Amino acid sequence: MGLQPLVTQEEMAEVIAQVIEANIASFPEDDDCWVCAQVTPGLGFPHPIMSGKQGKPTVMAYVSPLPYDEYAHCYTQGKAAIVSNTRNVPPGVVDPRGKTRFRLHYFMAKIEARSADPDAFALLLDTDGYVTEGTGANLFIASDGVLYTATTRNILEGISRRVVIELAGKLGIPVVERDLTMYDVYGADEGFWTTSSYCMLPLSRVNQTPMKYVPGPLTQALLQAWSDSVGVDIVAQAMKYADRPSNVWRHEQDGGPAR
């Protein structure tokens, strides 16, 4: 992206630590929150036909409450998928391994999916028709005790995706990374989404076609292993705070918003 010079990893870690320290008192002891870091090109006017002035990158970090109310019920009921007509951006255009805010196609896919099923995530294919990812989550399917997920050729290599692969290795569950078709998805025994907020959510159905098991045995085993590894019952935590509304600022006793 040409955003140089940037802060070092050590400096970014220190910024994040300061943001957490400034906000952690706003959250119950057994709660969690999102910690987000972003980098922009900085002040300027990035017009496509004007040279503009070289700006210094702006680096920021902030915390946000987790939207437990949106996904707590999905651990038992699952989360559906609608395959959108909007395709994922080819890796020859924008490398998917970089986590950017270049996401207009995600929003288009999300709107399309919700018009077909308000409770579904969008699932995007690439321009060759292979399965890629959701608009904010990676996808796994399982057949005959083997996990399958798309290669990093056409998806964002999510941290949660990596955690699942590591946990599967410890549990002796084979993992295959390869190009997946919708034939593979429709014929799978089970599936699940992965992302940093909810960690794992079972896949309930795809284009109204139900999965065989929701949640499936591999999904349950991996989610339990994840809870054990971090010392938090992930499902119980989500259920405890499921009645707390999301997408709103949390207010302190004095009425001021937590920042």
LINNORQUI-V229492 format. One record per residue. N is the residue number from 1. PHI is phi in degrees with one decimal (999 if undefined). PSI is psi in degrees with one decimal (none if undefined). D_FIRST is the distance of its C-alpha to the first C-alpha in Angstrom with 1 decimal. Layout:
BEGIN
N|PHI|PSI|D_FIRST ; N|PHI|PSI|D_FIRST
END
This chain:
BEGIN
1|999|-10.1|0.0 ; 2|73.2|18.7|3.8 ; 3|-88.9|78.9|5.5 ; 4|-127.8|150.0|8.5 ; 5|-82.6|150.2|11.2 ; 6|-108.9|172.6|11.3 ; 7|-70.7|156.0|14.6 ; 8|-76.7|165.9|16.1 ; 9|-60.4|-37.2|17.2 ; 10|-65.6|-41.9|20.6 ; 11|-66.6|-39.0|19.8 ; 12|-65.6|-39.2|18.0 ; 13|-62.3|-38.5|21.1 ; 14|-67.7|-40.8|23.3 ; 15|-61.0|-46.2|21.8 ; 16|-62.4|-41.3|22.2 ; 17|-61.3|-39.9|25.7 ; 18|-66.2|-39.8|26.6 ; 19|-65.3|-41.8|25.6 ; 20|-63.5|-45.2|27.6 ; 21|-60.6|-35.6|30.5 ; 22|-75.0|-18.2|30.6 ; 23|-118.9|-13.8|30.8 ; 24|-62.2|-28.7|32.5 ; 25|-67.9|-15.9|35.9 ; 26|-78.8|-10.2|35.2 ; 27|-113.9|142.7|35.2 ; 28|-58.5|157.6|38.2 ; 29|-61.0|-34.2|38.5 ; 30|-97.6|15.6|38.1 ; 31|-95.7|171.4|35.2 ; 32|-134.5|169.8|31.5 ; 33|-149.7|161.3|28.5 ; 34|-75.4|140.7|24.8 ; 35|-122.2|115.9|22.6 ; 36|-115.2|140.9|19.1 ; 37|-125.3|136.2|16.1 ; 38|-137.5|151.5|13.2 ; 39|-130.1|129.4|10.5 ; 40|-117.3|166.5|9.9 ; 41|-66.0|-9.8|8.8 ; 42|93.1|-174.3|12.5 ; 43|-65.8|140.7|15.5 ; 44|156.7|-175.2|15.5 ; 45|-129.3|89.1|16.1 ; 46|-78.6|63.0|13.2 ; 47|-77.0|137.5|15.8 ; 48|-65.9|-20.4|15.0 ; 49|-114.4|11.1|17.8 ; 50|-120.1|141.1|17.7 ; 51|-66.3|-38.7|16.0 ; 52|67.5|-179.7|16.0 ; 53|-106.8|136.6|15.8 ; 54|-64.0|120.0|13.0 ; 55|-99.1|155.3|12.8 ; 56|-84.5|129.6|12.8 ; 57|-55.6|140.0|10.7 ; 58|-99.8|124.5|13.3 ; 59|-111.7|131.9|14.1 ; 60|-142.5|158.6|16.9 ; 61|-144.8|146.3|19.1 ; 62|-154.8|163.6|22.1 ; 63|-113.9|158.6|24.8 ; 64|-150.6|141.8|26.3 ; 65|-62.7|150.0|29.6 ; 66|-79.9|141.3|29.5 ; 67|-85.2|62.3|30.9 ; 68|-54.0|-36.9|33.8 ; 69|-63.4|-22.0|35.9 ; 70|-83.2|-21.8|33.6 ; 71|-132.2|-6.5|33.7 ; 72|-56.2|-42.6|36.7 ; 73|-68.7|-18.4|39.1 ; 74|-74.1|-17.7|36.8 ; 75|-63.1|-29.0|37.6 ; 76|-103.6|-34.2|41.0 ; 77|-92.6|-20.7|40.5 ; 78|84.3|167.7|37.2 ; 79|-123.8|125.7|34.3 ; 80|-77.8|165.1|34.5 ; 81|-128.9|138.7|32.0 ; 82|-119.1|123.5|31.9 ; 83|-77.4|118.8|30.1 ; 84|-85.5|155.8|28.4 ; 85|-73.2|-24.4|28.4 ; 86|-69.7|123.6|24.7 ; 87|-91.9|158.1|22.9 ; 88|-70.9|151.9|19.7 ; 89|-67.5|129.0|16.7 ; 90|-60.3|144.8|17.1 ; 91|-62.9|-20.3|14.9 ; 92|-74.4|-11.5|14.8 ; 93|-97.3|-56.2|12.9 ; 94|-134.1|123.1|10.5 ; 95|-64.2|120.5|10.9 ; 96|-70.3|-11.2|13.1 ; 97|-74.3|-17.2|12.8 ; 98|-90.0|125.9|9.6 ; 99|-85.1|100.2|11.3 ; 100|-116.8|171.0|9.8 ; 101|-94.1|19.1|12.0 ; 102|-80.5|81.5|11.8 ; 103|-133.6|24.1|15.5 ; 104|-58.3|-40.5|17.8 ; 105|-64.0|-31.5|19.3 ; 106|-64.1|-45.6|20.1 ; 107|-65.2|-38.2|22.0 ; 108|-63.6|-43.5|23.8 ; 109|-65.1|-39.0|24.9 ; 110|-64.2|-44.0|26.0 ; 111|-62.5|-42.9|28.1 ; 112|-62.7|-44.0|29.7 ; 113|-64.7|-44.0|30.5 ; 114|-68.1|-26.5|32.1 ; 115|-70.3|-27.6|34.2 ; 116|-89.1|-35.0|35.7 ; 117|-153.8|103.8|36.0 ; 118|-58.3|-21.1|35.2 ; 119|-98.6|8.9|35.0 ; 120|-103.4|151.7|32.6 ; 121|-86.3|152.9|29.0 ; 122|-81.9|140.8|27.3 ; 123|-117.8|122.4|26.8 ; 124|-100.6|141.3|24.4 ; 125|-99.7|162.7|25.1 ; 126|-89.8|-178.3|22.9 ; 127|-70.8|-9.6|23.8 ; 128|-97.5|-0.8|26.3 ; 129|90.1|8.3|28.0 ; 130|-88.0|150.3|27.1 ; 131|-68.4|135.4|26.6 ; 132|-114.3|-82.9|23.1 ; 133|-159.9|176.1|22.9 ; 134|-85.9|-171.9|23.7 ; 135|-81.0|-5.5|21.6 ; 136|-162.0|22.8|21.2 ; 137|-154.7|149.6|23.1 ; 138|-87.5|160.7|23.7 ; 139|-123.2|136.6|27.1 ; 140|-120.5|146.8|29.8 ; 141|-126.9|162.9|33.2 ; 142|-137.6|137.0|36.3 ; 143|-140.2|128.6|39.2 ; 144|52.4|41.2|42.2 ; 145|80.0|8.1|40.7 ; 146|-116.1|134.0|37.5 ; 147|-87.9|140.8|34.0 ; 148|-129.0|141.2|31.6 ; 149|-150.3|156.8|27.9 ; 150|-64.2|153.6|25.2 ; 151|-73.8|165.2|23.3 ; 152|-77.3|4.4|19.7 ; 153|-61.8|-34.6|19.2 ; 154|-133.7|22.8|18.7 ; 155|-139.8|164.2|18.3 ; 156|-75.9|128.5|16.4 ; 157|-79.6|85.4|18.2 ; 158|-65.9|147.6|19.6 ; 159|-62.7|-40.8|21.2 ; 160|-66.0|-35.9|24.4 ; 161|-58.9|-43.9|24.5 ; 162|-64.9|-39.4|24.4 ; 163|-60.7|-44.4|27.2 ; 164|-60.3|-43.2|29.3 ; 165|-63.0|-40.0|29.1 ; 166|-66.7|-43.1|30.2 ; 167|-65.0|-39.8|33.0 ; 168|-61.2|-39.5|34.2 ; 169|-61.1|-40.7|34.5 ; 170|-68.5|-31.1|36.7 ; 171|-88.6|-3.0|38.8 ; 172|75.7|24.2|39.2 ; 173|-93.7|119.9|37.6 ; 174|-64.2|141.6|36.1 ; 175|-125.7|129.1|32.6 ; 176|-119.2|124.1|31.5 ; 177|-102.5|115.9|27.9 ; 178|-160.1|170.5|28.2 ; 179|-65.7|129.2|27.7 ; 180|-114.4|140.4|29.8 ; 181|-105.8|169.1|31.7 ; 182|-66.1|-24.7|33.4 ; 183|-60.0|-41.7|36.6 ; 184|-63.0|-42.6|35.4 ; 185|-67.2|-47.9|34.6 ; 186|-63.4|-29.5|37.8 ; 187|-91.1|0.3|39.8 ; 188|-74.4|155.3|38.4 ; 189|-77.5|-38.9|40.6 ; 190|-155.9|172.5|38.0 ; 191|-161.6|168.6|34.4 ; 192|-160.0|156.8|32.1 ; 193|-97.3|151.4|28.8 ; 194|-132.7|136.8|26.7 ; 195|-162.8|172.9|24.4 ; 196|-74.6|-22.4|24.3 ; 197|-79.1|-62.9|26.7 ; 198|-90.7|-6.1|29.7 ; 199|71.8|-67.8|28.9 ; 200|-144.5|136.0|30.9 ; 201|-130.2|132.4|32.7 ; 202|-61.9|147.3|35.1 ; 203|-87.2|121.3|34.6 ; 204|-89.9|-43.9|37.7 ; 205|-159.0|160.6|37.6 ; 206|-130.7|117.4|35.5 ; 207|51.6|43.9|36.3 ; 208|74.0|-0.9|39.6 ; 209|-90.4|116.0|40.5 ; 210|-73.2|148.5|41.2 ; 211|-75.2|158.1|40.2 ; 212|-67.5|-40.7|43.2 ; 213|-129.7|128.8|42.6 ; 214|-140.9|107.3|41.0 ; 215|-77.2|153.3|40.1 ; 216|-82.4|167.9|40.7 ; 217|-62.7|-38.1|42.0 ; 218|-69.5|-38.7|38.8 ; 219|-59.2|-46.6|36.8 ; 220|-65.5|-42.0|39.5 ; 221|-64.9|-41.7|39.6 ; 222|-69.6|-39.7|35.9 ; 223|-67.0|-38.0|35.7 ; 224|-65.0|-40.7|38.7 ; 225|-64.3|-36.4|37.2 ; 226|-64.9|-46.4|34.1 ; 227|-58.9|-44.0|36.4 ; 228|-63.1|-38.1|38.4 ; 229|-70.0|-28.7|35.5 ; 230|-104.8|-3.9|34.3 ; 231|71.6|25.8|37.8 ; 232|-135.9|130.2|37.3 ; 233|-75.2|100.3|38.9 ; 234|-60.4|-43.3|35.9 ; 235|-69.0|-45.3|38.0 ; 236|-62.2|-39.0|40.6 ; 237|-62.3|-45.3|38.1 ; 238|-63.4|-41.1|36.6 ; 239|-66.7|-35.8|40.2 ; 240|-61.8|-38.2|41.2 ; 241|-105.9|16.6|38.7 ; 242|-66.9|-23.7|38.7 ; 243|-85.4|-3.3|40.8 ; 244|-85.8|121.9|38.4 ; 245|-65.5|141.6|36.5 ; 246|-100.4|179.7|32.7 ; 247|60.2|24.6|30.2 ; 248|-135.0|154.7|32.2 ; 249|-71.0|137.1|32.1 ; 250|-78.0|135.1|34.4 ; 251|-107.7|140.1|37.1 ; 252|-78.2|174.0|38.8 ; 253|-61.0|-29.8|42.6 ; 254|-84.0|3.3|42.5 ; 255|90.9|-3.2|40.6 ; 256|-89.7|147.2|37.2 ; 257|-75.5|143.2|34.0 ; 258|-75.1|134.2|32.2 ; 259|-110.1|none|28.8
END
